[in-house]
Amino acid sequence: MSDQPGRPPRKPGKPHRRPKKDPVRILAFEALRAVDERDAYANLVLPPLLRKAREKGDFDGRDAALATELVYGTLRRQGTYDAIVAACIDRPLREVDPPVLDVLNLGVHQLLGTRIPTHAAVSASVELARVVLGDGRAKFVNAVLRKVSQHDLDAWVERVAPPYDEDPDDHLAVVHSHPRWVVSALWDSLGGGRAGIEDLLEADNERPEVTLVARPGRTTAEAVLAEVGEESGLPGRWSPYAVRLAEGGEPGSFDIVRSGRAGVQDEGSQLVAIALANAPIEGRDEKWLDGCAGPGGKAAMLAGLASERGATLLASEKQPHRAGLVAKALAGNPGPYQVIAADGTRPPWGPGTFDRILMDVPCTGLGALRRRPEARWRRRPEDLDGFGPLQRGLLRKALESVRVGGVVGYATCSPHLAETRAVVDDVLKQVAGAELVDARPLFEGVPALGEGPDVQLWPHLHGTDAMYLALIRRTA
């Protein structure tokens, strides 16, 4: 007898089994889909997913750590894993549906990038495929991952990466999982031989430390360390306001962070704000401007430093919702400040208004690939054409807005020469009465700052994001 009228009898064999739902891997898959489908950033998508899972009782601390590793590890190594998967299938990679490729790359990361046993990595990935893709595609996932499991990562890289001597950029792109154009751009900015660029690319693939900032005027690094505790916190390497959290430390668990007296901020960003605040100027020192203030980390630091000297900060941000984030970051600052939503290329203030200006311009973000690994796959070389005119326009207006004797700090979270020295050089050719100031003495104790007068920080040399700063004094 058939199970239902009109259907043939079920063939003998193994009874149908429902796939096992693994909350950790399902969450990791959902995060990767959000990154791909909505152009979301993992650091914004993952926390609410983890919070919801904890509230449902599905997760403990170890589960959250594994889910985080699966998401970030897969995104960082996506280029390498794509090349390995491509070697294991009989069709072009572009013909594999993106959700299938996400499941495959999650499986490849477990096989080649973690200590999860081979059988567990394959079986867990196949079960995930059955849940989110269906039985048919699960068979495809199983076949591909079994091929991948035949070699370790080093052996696969040797198979799929072109020889360095034949194509250095493409070799490094596959080995270190960066787009070829990014490898080339970073190499041009860094200079030097093979060792330096490989160290930089490896640093981009490492999990960055979580660094806190003690906001001036509201607390001190010593107070932050006291609350965090010796087992969870270490002093910053370079910034006197920095505290580094031990691996797994959760910033939101500390009252000093929840209250806004401290915040999360990379040490490179702290150093840029400190350098601008300490740059020598002539005459009064009363009015400061953060001209691209969102989301507010540097503005909060500058507001505190300004208040300690009796100066005021105007924090300007073009996007109203980001201006709201700035206002939240500055709430509680002891001194006077103002937050406005304004376009820095068409400012509401007049020429020569400010004594100090920080212009941390929108950019490709290639200096923060440790924190936003998906950005390397999302950015394109043509993005530079869009940012360039804006960056030049913002710097020109900043130089108009600072008084004679005052200083402008031009900053980017990208080391790309087209966003750093090329912008500064072009604007200085167009604007009379402005000169570069040597920024290196203002990065006290920080080594390997180059020939100057500008400063480029690097993940592999300084343990920071690749922040760039040029200081420009108005002379006429």
C-alpha positions in Angstrom: 0.0 0.0 0.0 1.2 3.5 -0.8 1.3 6.1 2.0 -1.1 8.4 0.1 -3.6 7.7 -2.8 -2.0 8.1 -6.2 1.6 7.8 -5.0 3.7 4.7 -5.6 4.9 2.7 -2.7 7.9 4.0 -0.8 11.1 2.2 -1.8 12.6 0.1 0.9 15.7 1.5 2.5 16.8 3.8 5.4 13.8 5.6 7.0 13.7 9.4 6.4 15.6 11.3 9.0 15.1 14.9 9.9 18.3 16.9 9.8 19.7 17.9 13.2 19.5 21.7 13.8 22.8 23.0 15.1 22.2 26.5 16.5 25.8 27.6 16.2 26.3 26.8 12.6 22.8 28.0 11.6 23.6 31.4 13.3 26.9 31.6 11.5 25.2 30.8 8.2 22.6 33.5 8.8 25.3 36.1 9.5 27.2 35.3 6.3 23.9 35.5 4.3 23.2 39.0 5.9 26.7 40.1 4.9 26.2 38.9 1.3 22.6 39.8 0.7 22.3 43.1 2.6 25.9 44.4 2.4 25.9 44.3 6.1 29.0 44.2 8.3 29.6 41.2 10.5 30.5 43.3 13.5 27.0 44.9 13.3 25.1 41.7 12.4 26.6 39.2 14.7 26.1 40.8 18.2 22.2 41.0 17.9 22.1 37.4 16.6 24.2 36.2 19.5 22.2 38.2 22.0 18.9 36.7 20.7 20.4 33.2 20.8 21.5 33.7 24.5 18.0 35.0 25.4 16.4 31.9 23.8 18.8 29.7 25.9 20.4 28.2 22.8 23.9 29.5 23.5 26.5 29.6 26.2 29.9 31.4 26.1 31.7 28.6 24.2 28.9 28.5 21.6 29.2 32.3 21.0 33.0 32.0 20.7 32.6 29.2 18.1 30.0 31.1 16.1 32.2 34.2 16.1 35.2 32.3 14.9 33.2 30.6 12.1 31.9 33.9 10.8 35.1 36.0 11.0 37.4 33.1 10.0 35.3 32.3 6.9 35.1 36.0 5.8 38.9 36.5 6.3 39.9 33.4 4.4 37.1 33.6 1.8 39.6 34.2 -1.1 41.7 31.2 -0.2 38.7 29.0 0.4 37.1 30.0 -2.9 40.2 28.9 -4.7 40.2 25.6 -2.9 36.5 24.9 -3.6 37.0 25.9 -7.2 39.6 23.2 -7.5 37.2 20.6 -6.2 34.2 21.2 -8.5 33.6 20.7 -12.2 31.9 24.1 -12.9 33.0 27.7 -12.6 32.7 29.0 -9.1 30.4 31.8 -10.2 27.8 29.1 -11.0 27.6 27.9 -7.4 24.7 29.6 -5.6 25.9 32.0 -2.9 24.1 30.2 0.0 25.7 26.9 -1.1 29.1 28.6 -1.3 28.6 30.0 2.2 27.9 26.5 3.6 30.9 25.1 1.7 33.3 27.9 3.0 32.0 27.4 6.5 32.9 23.7 6.2 36.3 24.4 4.6 37.1 26.8 7.5 36.3 24.1 10.0 38.4 21.6 8.1 41.5 23.8 7.4 41.3 26.7 9.8 40.2 25.1 13.1 41.0 22.1 15.3 37.5 20.6 14.7 38.1 16.9 13.8 37.6 16.1 10.1 34.6 13.8 10.5 32.9 16.3 12.8 33.5 19.2 10.4 32.1 17.3 7.4 29.1 15.8 9.2 28.2 19.1 10.8 28.4 21.0 7.5 26.3 18.4 5.7 23.6 18.6 8.4 23.7 22.4 8.1 23.2 22.0 4.3 20.2 19.6 4.8 18.6 22.2 7.1 19.2 25.3 5.0 19.6 24.0 1.5 17.9 20.6 1.3 19.0 17.0 0.8 20.0 17.4 -2.8 22.5 20.2 -2.2 23.7 18.5 0.9 25.0 15.7 -1.2 27.0 18.2 -3.3 28.4 19.8 -0.1 29.4 16.3 1.2 31.2 15.4 -2.0 33.1 18.7 -2.1 34.2 18.7 1.6 35.4 15.1 1.4 37.7 16.2 -1.4 38.9 19.2 0.6 39.6 16.9 3.6 42.2 15.0 1.7 44.8 17.8 2.2 45.7 20.3 4.9 45.7 24.1 4.3 49.4 24.3 3.3 49.1 21.5 0.8 46.0 23.1 -0.7 47.7 26.5 -1.0 50.6 25.0 -2.8 48.2 23.4 -5.3 46.0 26.4 -6.0 48.3 29.5 -5.6 50.3 30.5 -8.7 54.1 30.5 -8.0 55.4 33.6 -6.4 58.2 34.0 -9.0 55.6 34.0 -11.8 53.0 36.3 -10.3 53.9 37.7 -6.9 50.6 39.7 -6.4 48.4 36.8 -7.4 50.4 34.4 -5.2 50.0 36.6 -2.2 46.3 37.2 -3.0 45.5 33.5 -2.8 47.8 32.6 0.0 46.7 35.5 2.3 43.1 35.9 1.0 43.1 39.5 -0.2 41.9 40.7 -3.6 44.8 41.1 -6.0 44.3 44.9 -6.3 44.3 45.3 -2.5 47.6 43.4 -2.3 49.1 45.6 -5.0 47.9 48.8 -3.3 49.1 47.8 0.1 52.5 46.8 -1.2 52.8 50.2 -3.0 52.0 52.0 0.2 54.2 49.9 2.4 57.2 49.7 0.1 60.0 47.2 0.7 60.3 43.6 -0.1 58.3 40.4 0.3 58.7 39.9 4.0 57.0 43.2 4.9 53.9 42.8 2.7 53.5 39.2 3.9 53.6 40.3 7.5 51.0 43.0 6.8 48.7 40.6 5.0 49.0 38.0 7.8 48.2 40.7 10.4 45.0 41.6 8.4 43.9 38.0 9.0 44.5 37.9 12.7 41.7 38.6 15.2 42.4 42.1 16.6 42.5 42.9 20.2 39.6 44.8 21.7 41.0 48.2 22.9 39.2 50.5 25.3 39.7 54.3 25.6 39.5 56.2 28.9 37.8 59.3 27.8 39.7 62.4 29.0 37.9 64.4 31.6 35.6 61.5 32.5 38.0 58.8 33.7 41.6 57.5 33.4 43.3 54.4 32.0 44.1 53.5 35.6 40.4 53.6 36.6 39.5 51.5 33.6 42.2 48.9 34.4 41.0 48.8 38.0 37.5 47.9 36.9 38.5 45.5 34.2 41.0 43.7 36.5 44.5 42.6 35.9 43.4 39.2 34.5 41.3 40.9 31.8 43.1 44.1 31.0 46.5 45.4 30.0 47.8 48.9 29.5 47.8 50.2 25.9 51.1 49.9 23.9 51.2 53.6 22.9 48.3 55.7 24.0 48.1 56.8 27.7 44.3 56.4 27.5 44.3 52.9 26.1 43.4 49.6 27.9 43.6 46.3 26.0 41.2 43.5 26.8 42.2 39.9 27.1 40.8 37.6 24.4 37.1 37.1 24.9 36.6 40.2 27.0 33.2 41.8 26.6 33.3 45.6 26.7 29.6 45.9 27.5 30.0 43.9 30.7 31.8 46.8 32.4 29.9 49.7 34.0 32.6 52.2 33.0 31.9 51.4 29.3 28.1 51.3 29.7 28.2 54.7 31.4 30.2 56.2 28.5 33.2 57.1 30.6 35.2 54.7 28.5 34.5 53.4 25.0 35.8 50.9 22.4 38.5 52.6 20.2 41.5 51.3 18.3 44.8 52.7 19.6 45.6 54.1 16.2 42.5 56.3 16.3 43.4 57.4 19.8 46.9 58.4 18.6 45.5 60.5 15.7 43.3 62.5 18.0 46.1 63.0 20.6 48.5 64.2 17.8 46.0 66.7 16.5 45.3 68.0 20.1 49.0 68.3 20.8 50.2 69.8 17.5 52.0 73.2 18.1 49.9 76.2 17.1 50.4 79.9 17.3 48.1 82.2 19.4 44.8 81.3 20.8 43.6 77.7 21.3 39.8 78.0 22.0 37.8 76.5 19.1 38.2 73.0 17.8 36.4 71.2 15.0 35.9 67.5 14.2 34.6 67.9 10.6 33.7 64.2 9.9 32.7 63.2 13.4 30.6 60.1 13.0 30.3 57.8 14.8 31.9 59.8 17.6 35.0 58.0 19.0 37.5 60.6 18.1 35.1 63.4 18.8 34.5 62.1 22.3 38.3 62.1 22.9 38.8 65.5 21.4 35.9 67.0 23.4 37.6 65.8 26.6 41.0 67.1 25.7 39.5 70.4 24.6 37.6 70.8 27.9 40.8 70.2 29.9 42.3 73.3 28.2 39.2 75.5 28.3 38.5 75.0 24.6 35.2 74.0 22.9 34.6 71.4 20.3 32.2 71.5 17.4 31.5 68.0 16.1 30.0 68.1 12.6 28.6 65.1 10.8 26.8 65.1 7.4 24.4 62.2 8.1 21.8 63.0 10.8 21.7 59.5 12.2 25.5 59.4 12.6 25.3 62.9 14.2 23.0 61.2 16.7 25.7 58.6 17.5 28.2 61.5 18.0 25.8 63.2 20.4 25.5 59.9 22.3 29.3 59.5 22.5 29.8 63.0 23.8 27.0 62.9 26.4 28.6 63.5 29.8 31.6 65.4 28.6 32.5 67.9 31.3 33.2 70.8 29.0 31.2 72.7 26.4 30.6 71.2 23.0 28.1 71.2 20.2 27.0 68.5 17.7 25.5 69.5 14.3 24.5 67.7 11.1 26.4 69.6 8.3 28.2 69.0 5.1 31.9 69.7 5.5 32.3 70.6 1.9 29.6 73.3 2.3 30.0 74.3 6.0 27.7 76.7 7.9 30.7 78.3 9.6 32.9 81.0 8.1 36.6 81.0 7.0 39.3 81.1 9.7 36.9 80.1 12.5 38.9 77.3 14.2 42.2 76.8 15.8 42.4 73.0 15.4 40.5 70.9 12.9 40.4 67.1 12.5 39.1 65.9 9.1 38.9 62.1 9.3 37.5 61.7 5.8 35.3 58.9 4.4 37.5 56.3 2.7 37.7 52.7 1.5 38.6 51.5 5.0 41.4 49.3 3.8 43.3 50.0 7.0 40.7 48.2 9.1 40.4 44.9 7.3 41.2 43.0 10.6 37.9 44.4 12.0 35.8 44.4 8.9 37.2 41.5 6.8 34.2 41.6 4.4 35.3 45.1 3.2 38.1 43.6 1.2 35.7 41.7 -0.9 33.2 44.5 -1.1 35.5 47.3 -2.2 36.5 47.8 -5.9 39.3 49.9 -7.4 36.8 52.2 -8.9 35.6 53.2 -5.4 38.7 55.4 -5.2 37.2 57.6 -8.0 34.2 58.3 -5.8 36.1 59.0 -2.6 38.9 61.2 -4.2 36.9 64.3 -5.0 35.1 64.2 -1.6 38.4 63.8 0.3 40.0 66.7 -1.6 36.9 68.9 -1.1 36.8 68.2 2.6 40.5 69.0 3.1 40.3 72.2 1.1 37.4 73.5 3.2 39.2 72.5 6.4 42.2 74.6 5.3 39.8 77.5 4.6 38.1 77.0 8.0 41.3 77.1 10.1 42.8 80.5 11.1 46.3 81.5 10.3 48.6 79.8 12.8 46.1 77.0 13.3 46.5 73.3 12.2 44.4 70.8 10.3 44.8 67.0 10.7 43.9 65.0 7.6 43.2 61.4 8.6 42.1 58.3 6.9 41.6 54.7 7.9 43.2 53.6 4.6 46.9 53.4 3.7 46.1 53.6 0.0 48.4 56.3 -1.5 45.5 57.6 -3.6 43.6 58.4 -0.3 46.6 59.7 1.7 49.6 61.4 0.2 48.1 62.0 -3.2 45.2 63.9 -1.7 47.4 66.0 0.6 49.9 66.8 -2.3 47.1 67.8 -4.7 45.4 70.1 -2.2 48.7 71.7 -1.1 49.4 72.6 -4.7 46.0 74.3 -4.9 46.0 76.1 -1.6 48.4 78.9 -0.9 49.7 79.6 2.6 49.7 76.0 4.0 52.6 73.7 4.9 53.1 70.2 6.3 54.1 69.8 9.9 56.2 66.9 11.0 53.7 64.7 12.9 56.2 62.0 14.1 57.2 63.7 17.3 53.6 63.8 18.4 53.5 59.9 18.3 55.6 59.7 21.4 57.4 56.3 21.8 55.9 54.8 18.6 58.6 53.2 16.4 58.9 52.8 12.7 57.1 56.0 11.6 58.9 56.3 8.3 60.5 59.4 6.8 57.7 61.8 7.6 56.4 64.4 7.8 53.2 62.5 7.7 52.6 59.3 9.7 51.3 55.9 8.5 50.5 53.3 11.2 50.4 49.5 10.4 48.8 46.5 12.0 52.0 44.4 11.7 54.3 47.1 13.1 52.1 48.8 15.6 49.2 46.5 16.4 46.8 49.2 15.3 44.6 49.8 12.3 46.4 51.3 9.4 45.6 55.0 10.3 47.2 57.8 8.3 47.7 61.4 9.5 49.1 64.5 7.8 49.2 67.7 9.9 49.0 71.0 7.9 49.6 74.5 9.4 47.9 77.5 7.9 50.6 80.1 7.3 48.7 82.8 5.4 
